[in-house]
Amino acid sequence: MSDRDFDVVIVGAGLGGLQCAITLAREGMSVCVLEMNQQLGGSLQVFSRDKVVFDTGVHYIGGLEPGQNLHRYFSYFGIMDKLKLRRMDMDAFDTVELLGDPESYPHAQGWDNFVNRLAAFFPGERGALERYAKLVQDTCDRFPLYRLRDADEREWMDDRLTHNAEQVIASLISNTTLRSVLAGNSALYAGDHGSPFYMHALVVNTFVESAWRCVDGGSQIAKHLAHNARAAGAVIHARKRVTGLDMDGGGVRAVRTADGDVFTCKRCIANIHPVKLLEMIPPGHIRPAYRTRIRSLDNTVSSFALHLAMKPGAFPYLGRNIYKVLVPDVWGAVNYAADGWPSAYMFSTPATSRGIDHAEAITVMTYMRYEPWTQWAGTHRTIAEPGERGEEYEDFKRGHEELLLRILEERFPGLRSGIRSVHSTTPLTFRDFIGTPDGNMYGIRKDSASPLRTFLSPRTKVPNLLLTGQNLNLHGLLGVTVGSVSTCAELVGKSHLLGRIHAAG
């Protein structure tokens, strides 16, 4: 076998691609991973300004206590004992602040604690909160791989997929403020009026079980995964942008890159957005109806992020995230009016190994549509594809930075005086580094009105071409991890793979 001939070629070295590489290499397959960027990890990538590390996408993680789902998965991938983590505030890993309301409402770790902390603000809703907590957990139980169960995945494909998050919460909770509080951190899944309850439940439950920050950035996850993939025999190439697939009647036969390399394979796994994948498949190998369906799916919204390097001792480290909603309708924040930006933000202080009392940095994430940035859509600015967008773009960025800073100063008076430098990332930044068509946050948007339409199987209409990543069933670290297991199970068998995962602890 040559150094360009493999059993499996994986396109994209994000979380799902690296996890697939470890799994399949351990099963004795020759594996090659091709990544367009210099840095591996997709949304796990970090960048540094003024000697401060900023995360691009992963700001906290759930389910990492021994016995919990992501802890067990990460143990199988051989990284759990290597991660530098800091647990967030047990009584308020997230706080929600609503328009015109002076209170800061806590989301606490542990379901009993979660209920007790909110019942202190809403004593008449204790019973409703208990029913909500039970329904969230029962909903998670319906998804076998979420609980690491070997069961028929079709068991959850019933009418509960059509249950709408906003409507279910309203049916349980009579207090309208509490309804908004429970939806206040819906930026975790870009929640809107159409969001399914199952997605709300899967995301929320993971953090209520336990919530953690990566100390010195989330790129450590990708670093350890890549090390373990290589140790298992996988080959990983950075700065290898895939431009096309060579195909015949049996499917993908080779993967071509922009620099002229060709990697032959028996199977191909795409850890990229399905629309990007379709651009690589020559006509005649995918039915037009499948192409039309994929291209018709809505993506989630993109984001604008403000990154502040802080002066020493100027701002305290917060063991919680603050979700500030700036519009009356929490579920409507995604679809903000043209003159209504920002509609909400998440405020977070990254964890650093250099101290626990003060924040070296602050990251503020807001919803941001891609359309205002399309005039620069033809430009790219990465290490692999260096370039400039021009002064007009920089002015446009600075205008958004300034507007957001003014709003932050209303919540944190004097914040400006503690800032050492200001940086920001736009939808174009996310597009370039994450590889999505429009810089969207969480891939394909899920809709309770037509849930099965947005579910993508790991298997495509091409016999030996599979999908993995956040565009399958769920986004986020846990969702992508479950997706990678689903993808690899298609090749090695689900019972066999779950047996190995359980054996790892």
C-alpha positions as CSV (number, residue, x, y, z in Angstrom):
1,M,0.0,0.0,0.0
2,S,1.4,3.4,-0.9
3,D,1.3,6.6,1.2
4,R,-1.6,7.8,-0.9
5,D,-3.7,4.6,-0.7
6,F,-6.0,4.0,2.3
7,D,-9.0,2.0,3.4
8,V,-10.6,5.2,4.6
9,V,-10.1,8.9,3.7
10,I,-11.7,11.4,6.1
11,V,-12.4,14.9,4.8
12,G,-12.1,17.3,7.7
13,A,-10.1,17.1,11.0
14,G,-12.8,18.5,13.2
15,L,-13.9,16.7,16.3
16,G,-16.0,14.1,14.4
17,G,-13.3,13.4,11.8
18,L,-10.6,12.9,14.5
19,Q,-12.8,10.6,16.5
20,C,-13.6,8.5,13.4
21,A,-9.9,8.3,12.7
22,I,-9.1,6.9,16.1
23,T,-12.0,4.4,16.0
24,L,-11.3,3.0,12.5
25,A,-7.5,2.9,12.9
26,R,-8.0,0.9,16.1
27,E,-10.1,-1.5,14.1
28,G,-7.2,-2.2,11.8
29,M,-8.1,0.1,8.9
30,S,-5.6,2.4,7.2
31,V,-6.9,5.9,7.7
32,C,-6.0,9.3,6.3
33,V,-7.5,12.6,7.5
34,L,-7.3,15.7,5.2
35,E,-7.7,19.1,6.8
36,M,-7.8,22.4,4.9
37,N,-6.6,24.5,7.9
38,Q,-3.2,24.7,9.6
39,Q,-4.9,24.0,12.9
40,L,-6.9,20.8,13.5
41,G,-10.1,20.7,15.4
42,G,-12.8,22.7,13.6
43,S,-14.7,24.5,16.3
44,L,-12.1,23.4,18.8
45,Q,-9.6,25.8,17.2
46,V,-8.1,28.7,19.3
47,F,-6.2,31.8,18.5
48,S,-4.0,34.0,20.6
49,R,-3.9,37.8,21.0
50,D,-1.7,39.7,23.5
51,K,-0.6,36.3,24.8
52,V,-4.2,35.4,25.7
53,V,-5.8,32.3,24.3
54,F,-9.4,32.6,22.9
55,D,-11.7,29.8,21.9
56,T,-13.5,30.1,18.7
57,G,-16.4,27.8,19.4
58,V,-16.2,25.6,22.6
59,H,-16.7,27.7,25.7
60,Y,-17.9,25.0,28.1
61,I,-18.7,21.3,28.1
62,G,-21.2,19.1,29.8
63,G,-21.4,15.4,30.9
64,L,-17.8,15.0,32.1
65,E,-18.3,13.6,35.5
66,P,-17.3,9.9,35.9
67,G,-20.1,7.8,34.6
68,Q,-21.7,10.5,32.5
69,N,-22.0,10.2,28.7
70,L,-19.2,12.4,27.4
71,H,-16.8,11.2,30.2
72,R,-17.4,7.6,29.0
73,Y,-16.9,8.5,25.3
74,F,-13.8,10.6,26.0
75,S,-12.4,7.7,28.0
76,Y,-12.8,5.5,25.0
77,F,-11.0,8.0,22.8
78,G,-8.2,8.0,25.4
79,I,-8.3,11.7,26.3
80,M,-10.4,12.1,29.4
81,D,-7.4,11.8,31.8
82,K,-5.4,14.2,29.8
83,L,-7.8,17.2,29.7
84,K,-7.2,20.3,31.9
85,L,-10.7,21.2,33.1
86,R,-12.3,23.5,35.7
87,R,-15.8,22.9,37.0
88,M,-18.2,25.8,36.7
89,D,-20.3,27.2,39.6
90,M,-22.5,24.4,41.0
91,D,-25.3,26.8,41.8
92,A,-25.2,28.8,38.6
93,F,-23.2,27.5,35.6
94,D,-25.4,29.8,33.5
95,T,-27.4,32.8,34.6
96,V,-30.2,34.3,32.5
97,E,-31.0,38.1,32.5
98,L,-34.1,39.3,30.8
99,L,-35.1,42.6,29.3
100,G,-36.3,45.0,31.9
101,D,-35.8,42.5,34.8
102,P,-33.1,43.2,37.4
103,E,-32.8,39.6,38.5
104,S,-30.1,37.2,37.4
105,Y,-31.7,33.7,37.3
106,P,-29.5,30.7,37.8
107,H,-29.2,27.4,36.0
108,A,-27.6,25.1,38.5
109,Q,-25.8,21.7,38.1
110,G,-27.7,18.6,39.3
111,W,-31.4,18.4,38.6
112,D,-32.5,18.7,42.3
113,N,-30.2,21.7,42.7
114,F,-31.6,23.1,39.4
115,V,-35.2,22.9,40.6
116,N,-34.4,24.2,44.1
117,R,-32.5,27.3,42.8
118,L,-35.2,28.4,40.5
119,A,-38.0,27.5,42.9
120,A,-36.5,30.1,45.2
121,F,-37.5,32.7,42.6
122,F,-40.7,31.0,41.6
123,P,-42.0,29.1,44.6
124,G,-45.4,28.5,43.0
125,E,-43.8,26.7,40.1
126,R,-41.8,24.0,42.0
127,G,-44.1,21.2,40.9
128,A,-43.9,22.5,37.3
129,L,-40.1,22.7,37.5
130,E,-40.0,19.1,38.8
131,R,-42.2,17.9,35.9
132,Y,-40.0,19.9,33.4
133,A,-36.8,18.2,34.8
134,K,-38.4,14.8,34.6
135,L,-39.5,15.3,31.0
136,V,-36.1,16.5,29.9
137,Q,-34.5,13.4,31.4
138,D,-37.1,11.1,30.0
139,T,-36.6,12.6,26.6
140,C,-32.9,12.0,26.7
141,D,-33.6,8.4,27.6
142,R,-35.3,8.0,24.3
143,F,-32.0,8.4,22.4
144,P,-29.9,5.2,22.8
145,L,-26.5,6.5,22.0
146,Y,-27.0,9.5,24.3
147,R,-27.2,7.0,27.1
148,L,-24.7,4.6,25.4
149,R,-27.3,1.9,24.9
150,D,-27.3,-0.6,22.1
151,A,-30.8,-0.3,20.8
152,D,-32.6,0.3,17.6
153,E,-32.2,4.0,16.8
154,R,-35.7,4.0,15.3
155,E,-37.2,3.7,18.7
156,W,-37.1,7.5,19.0
157,M,-38.6,8.2,15.6
158,D,-42.1,8.8,16.7
159,D,-44.4,11.8,17.0
160,R,-42.3,13.2,20.0
161,L,-39.9,14.5,17.5
162,T,-42.5,17.0,16.5
163,H,-42.9,18.4,20.0
164,N,-42.0,22.1,19.9
165,A,-39.7,23.4,22.7
166,E,-41.5,26.7,23.2
167,Q,-44.9,25.0,23.3
168,V,-43.9,22.2,25.6
169,I,-42.3,24.6,28.1
170,A,-45.5,26.8,28.0
171,S,-47.6,23.7,28.6
172,L,-45.6,22.9,31.8
173,I,-44.9,26.4,33.2
174,S,-47.6,29.0,33.8
175,N,-45.3,31.8,34.8
176,T,-44.2,33.6,31.6
177,T,-40.9,34.9,33.2
178,L,-39.9,31.3,34.2
179,R,-40.6,30.2,30.6
180,S,-38.2,32.7,29.3
181,V,-35.6,31.7,32.0
182,L,-35.7,28.1,30.9
183,A,-35.2,29.2,27.3
184,G,-32.7,31.9,28.2
185,N,-29.6,29.9,27.2
186,S,-31.1,28.7,23.9
187,A,-28.2,30.2,22.1
188,L,-26.6,26.8,22.8
189,Y,-28.7,25.5,20.0
190,A,-29.8,28.7,18.2
191,G,-33.3,28.2,19.6
192,D,-36.2,29.8,17.8
193,H,-40.0,29.4,17.6
194,G,-39.6,26.1,15.6
195,S,-37.0,24.4,17.7
196,P,-37.8,20.8,18.8
197,F,-38.1,20.0,22.5
198,Y,-35.8,16.9,22.1
199,M,-33.0,19.2,21.0
200,H,-33.6,21.5,24.0
201,A,-33.6,18.5,26.3
202,L,-30.5,16.8,24.9
203,V,-28.4,20.1,25.2
204,V,-29.7,21.3,28.5
205,N,-29.5,18.0,30.3
206,T,-25.8,17.6,29.4
207,F,-24.9,20.8,31.2
208,V,-27.2,20.3,34.1
209,E,-25.5,17.0,34.7
210,S,-22.1,18.7,35.0
211,A,-20.6,21.9,33.4
212,W,-16.9,22.5,32.8
213,R,-14.5,24.8,31.1
214,C,-11.3,23.8,29.3
215,V,-8.3,25.4,31.0
216,D,-6.2,27.3,28.4
217,G,-8.6,26.5,25.6
218,G,-10.5,23.7,23.9
219,S,-7.8,23.0,21.3
220,Q,-6.3,20.5,23.8
221,I,-9.1,18.1,22.9
222,A,-8.1,18.2,19.2
223,K,-4.4,17.9,20.1
224,H,-4.9,14.7,22.2
225,L,-7.3,13.2,19.7
226,A,-4.8,13.8,16.9
227,H,-2.0,12.3,18.9
228,N,-4.1,9.2,19.7
229,A,-5.2,8.9,16.1
230,R,-1.6,8.9,14.9
231,A,-0.6,6.5,17.6
232,A,-3.3,4.1,16.3
233,G,-1.7,4.4,12.8
234,A,-3.8,7.2,11.2
235,V,-2.2,9.7,8.9
236,I,-3.2,13.3,9.3
237,H,-2.4,16.0,6.7
238,A,-3.1,19.7,7.5
239,R,-3.3,22.4,4.8
240,K,-4.8,19.9,2.4
241,R,-8.0,21.4,1.0
242,V,-10.1,18.8,-0.7
243,T,-11.5,20.0,-4.1
244,G,-13.2,16.9,-5.6
245,L,-14.0,13.2,-5.5
246,D,-13.1,10.7,-8.2
247,M,-16.0,8.3,-8.6
248,D,-17.2,5.3,-10.6
249,G,-20.2,3.0,-10.3
250,G,-19.0,1.7,-6.9
251,G,-18.7,5.1,-5.3
252,V,-15.7,7.2,-4.3
253,R,-12.4,5.9,-5.6
254,A,-10.1,8.8,-4.7
255,V,-10.0,12.2,-3.1
256,R,-8.3,15.2,-4.8
257,T,-6.7,18.2,-3.1
258,A,-6.0,21.7,-4.2
259,D,-2.3,21.1,-4.4
260,G,-2.7,18.3,-6.9
261,D,-2.5,15.3,-4.5
262,V,-4.7,12.3,-5.0
263,F,-5.6,9.9,-2.2
264,T,-7.2,6.6,-3.2
265,C,-9.6,4.9,-0.8
266,K,-12.2,2.1,-0.3
267,R,-14.4,4.4,1.8
268,C,-14.7,8.1,2.3
269,I,-16.1,9.9,5.4
270,A,-17.1,13.6,5.0
271,N,-16.8,15.7,8.2
272,I,-17.9,18.8,6.3
273,H,-21.2,20.5,5.6
274,P,-23.3,18.4,3.2
275,V,-23.7,21.3,0.7
276,K,-19.9,21.6,0.5
277,L,-19.7,17.8,-0.1
278,L,-22.2,18.0,-3.0
279,E,-19.9,20.5,-4.7
280,M,-17.2,17.8,-4.8
281,I,-19.4,15.1,-6.3
282,P,-19.5,15.0,-10.1
283,P,-22.9,15.0,-11.8
284,G,-24.5,11.6,-12.3
285,H,-23.5,10.0,-8.9
286,I,-26.2,11.6,-6.7
287,R,-29.9,11.9,-7.7
288,P,-31.0,15.4,-8.4
289,A,-33.8,15.0,-5.8
290,Y,-31.2,14.3,-3.1
291,R,-29.2,17.4,-4.1
292,T,-32.3,19.5,-4.1
293,R,-33.3,18.2,-0.6
294,I,-29.9,19.0,0.9
295,R,-29.6,22.4,-0.6
296,S,-33.1,23.3,0.5
297,L,-32.3,22.7,4.2
298,D,-32.0,25.9,6.3
299,N,-28.8,26.5,8.3
300,T,-28.7,27.9,11.8
301,V,-27.7,31.5,12.2
302,S,-24.0,32.6,12.3
303,S,-22.4,34.7,15.0
304,F,-20.3,37.7,15.8
305,A,-17.9,37.3,18.7
306,L,-16.1,40.0,20.7
307,H,-12.8,38.9,22.3
308,L,-11.4,41.2,24.9
309,A,-7.9,40.8,26.3
310,M,-8.1,42.3,29.8
311,K,-5.6,44.1,32.0
312,P,-4.2,42.1,35.0
313,G,-6.7,42.2,37.8
314,A,-9.2,44.4,36.0
315,F,-12.1,41.9,35.9
316,P,-13.0,38.9,38.0
317,Y,-13.1,35.4,36.7
318,L,-16.7,34.2,36.6
319,G,-17.5,30.5,37.1
320,R,-20.7,31.1,35.1
321,N,-21.8,32.3,31.7
322,I,-24.2,35.2,31.5
323,Y,-27.0,35.1,28.9
324,K,-28.4,38.5,28.4
325,V,-31.6,38.7,26.4
326,L,-32.2,42.2,24.9
327,V,-35.6,41.6,23.3
328,P,-39.0,40.7,24.9
329,D,-39.3,37.4,23.1
330,V,-36.5,35.0,24.0
331,W,-37.4,32.6,21.1
332,G,-37.4,35.5,18.6
333,A,-33.8,36.6,19.4
334,V,-32.4,34.6,16.4
335,N,-34.7,36.5,13.9
336,Y,-33.8,40.0,15.1
337,A,-35.0,43.1,13.2
338,A,-32.5,44.8,10.9
339,D,-32.1,47.6,13.4
340,G,-32.4,45.3,16.4
341,W,-28.8,43.9,16.7
342,P,-27.7,42.7,19.1
343,S,-30.8,40.9,20.3
344,A,-28.9,38.8,22.9
345,Y,-25.4,37.8,24.0
346,M,-23.5,35.2,26.0
347,F,-20.8,36.7,28.2
348,S,-18.0,34.3,29.3
349,T,-14.6,34.5,31.0
350,P,-12.3,31.7,29.8
351,A,-10.4,29.6,32.3
352,T,-6.7,30.0,32.4
353,S,-4.0,28.0,34.3
354,R,-2.4,31.3,35.4
355,G,-5.0,32.1,38.0
356,I,-8.6,31.6,39.2
357,D,-9.4,35.0,40.7
358,H,-9.3,37.3,37.6
359,A,-10.1,37.0,34.0
360,E,-7.4,37.3,31.4
361,A,-10.0,37.5,28.7
362,I,-13.7,37.9,28.0
363,T,-15.6,36.5,25.1
364,V,-19.0,37.7,24.1
365,M,-21.0,35.8,21.5
366,T,-24.0,37.2,19.7
367,Y,-26.3,36.1,16.8
368,M,-25.3,37.6,13.5
369,R,-26.7,36.9,10.1
370,Y,-24.4,36.2,7.2
371,E,-26.0,38.5,4.6
372,P,-24.5,41.9,5.8
373,W,-21.0,40.4,5.1
374,T,-21.6,39.0,1.7
375,Q,-19.9,41.9,-0.1
376,W,-16.6,40.4,1.2
377,A,-17.6,36.8,0.5
378,G,-15.0,36.4,-2.2
379,T,-12.2,37.1,0.3
380,H,-10.4,34.6,2.6
381,R,-8.1,35.1,5.5
382,T,-6.6,32.0,7.0
383,I,-3.1,30.6,7.4
384,A,-3.7,28.2,4.5
385,E,-5.3,30.9,2.4
386,P,-3.9,34.3,3.5
387,G,-5.5,37.5,2.3
388,E,-7.0,40.8,3.3
389,R,-10.6,42.0,3.3
390,G,-9.8,45.7,3.2
391,E,-10.3,48.7,5.3
392,E,-14.0,48.9,4.7
393,Y,-14.5,45.5,6.2
394,E,-12.3,46.5,9.2
395,D,-14.5,49.6,9.7
396,F,-17.6,47.5,9.5
397,K,-16.2,45.2,12.2
398,R,-15.2,48.1,14.4
399,G,-18.7,49.5,14.2
400,H,-20.2,46.3,15.5
401,E,-17.5,46.1,18.2
402,E,-18.3,49.6,19.4
403,L,-22.0,49.0,19.5
404,L,-21.6,45.8,21.5
405,L,-19.1,47.4,23.9
406,R,-21.6,50.2,24.6
407,I,-24.2,47.7,25.5
408,L,-21.8,45.7,27.7
409,E,-20.8,48.9,29.6
410,E,-24.5,49.3,30.6
411,R,-24.3,45.9,32.2
412,F,-20.7,46.2,33.5
413,P,-20.0,49.9,34.2
414,G,-16.3,50.7,33.8
415,L,-15.5,47.6,31.7
416,R,-13.7,49.6,29.0
417,S,-11.1,50.9,31.4
418,G,-9.9,47.3,32.0
419,I,-9.6,46.3,28.4
420,R,-6.1,45.9,27.0
421,S,-7.2,45.1,23.4
422,V,-10.3,44.4,21.4
423,H,-10.7,41.7,18.7
424,S,-13.6,40.2,16.9
425,T,-14.7,37.3,14.7
426,T,-17.4,37.6,12.0
427,P,-19.5,35.1,10.0
428,L,-16.8,35.2,7.4
429,T,-14.2,34.1,10.0
430,F,-16.4,31.2,11.0
431,R,-17.0,30.3,7.4
432,D,-13.3,30.3,6.6
433,F,-12.1,28.3,9.6
434,I,-15.0,26.0,10.2
435,G,-15.8,25.4,6.6
436,T,-19.5,26.0,6.6
437,P,-21.1,27.8,3.6
438,D,-22.3,30.8,5.6
439,G,-20.4,30.6,8.8
440,N,-23.4,29.1,10.6
441,M,-23.1,28.1,14.2
442,Y,-24.5,24.6,14.4
443,G,-25.0,23.3,10.9
444,I,-28.5,22.4,9.6
445,R,-31.4,23.9,11.5
446,K,-33.7,21.4,13.2
447,D,-37.5,22.1,12.9
448,S,-40.2,20.5,15.0
449,A,-42.6,21.0,12.1
450,S,-40.7,18.6,9.9
451,P,-38.1,16.8,12.0
452,L,-37.3,13.9,9.8
453,R,-36.5,16.2,6.9
454,T,-33.5,17.5,8.7
455,F,-32.2,14.2,10.0
456,L,-29.3,13.0,7.9
457,S,-28.2,9.4,7.9
458,P,-24.5,8.7,8.2
459,R,-24.9,6.8,4.9
460,T,-25.4,8.8,1.8
461,K,-26.8,7.8,-1.6
462,V,-23.2,6.9,-2.7
463,P,-22.4,3.4,-1.5
464,N,-19.0,4.0,0.2
465,L,-19.5,7.7,1.2
466,L,-20.5,8.5,4.7
467,L,-21.2,11.6,6.7
468,T,-20.2,12.6,10.2
469,G,-20.2,15.9,12.2
470,Q,-22.7,18.4,13.5
471,N,-25.0,18.1,10.6
472,L,-26.3,14.7,11.5
473,N,-28.5,14.4,14.6
474,L,-27.1,17.0,17.0
475,H,-24.3,19.6,17.2
476,G,-21.9,20.4,20.1
477,L,-19.2,18.2,21.6
478,L,-21.6,15.5,22.7
479,G,-23.7,15.6,19.6
480,V,-20.7,15.3,17.2
481,T,-19.2,12.5,19.4
482,V,-22.5,10.5,19.2
483,G,-22.5,11.2,15.4
484,S,-19.0,9.9,15.0
485,V,-20.0,6.7,16.8
486,S,-23.0,6.4,14.6
487,T,-20.8,6.8,11.5
488,C,-18.2,4.2,12.6
489,A,-20.9,1.8,13.7
490,E,-22.0,1.6,10.0
491,L,-18.5,0.1,9.3
492,V,-17.7,-1.9,12.3
493,G,-21.1,-2.7,13.9
494,K,-22.8,-0.8,16.7
495,S,-22.8,-3.7,19.3
496,H,-19.1,-4.3,18.7
497,L,-18.2,-0.6,19.0
498,L,-20.4,0.0,22.1
499,G,-18.8,-3.0,23.7
500,R,-15.4,-1.4,23.3
501,I,-16.7,2.0,24.6
502,H,-18.2,0.3,27.7
503,A,-15.0,-1.6,28.3
504,A,-13.0,1.7,28.3
505,G,-15.1,2.9,31.2
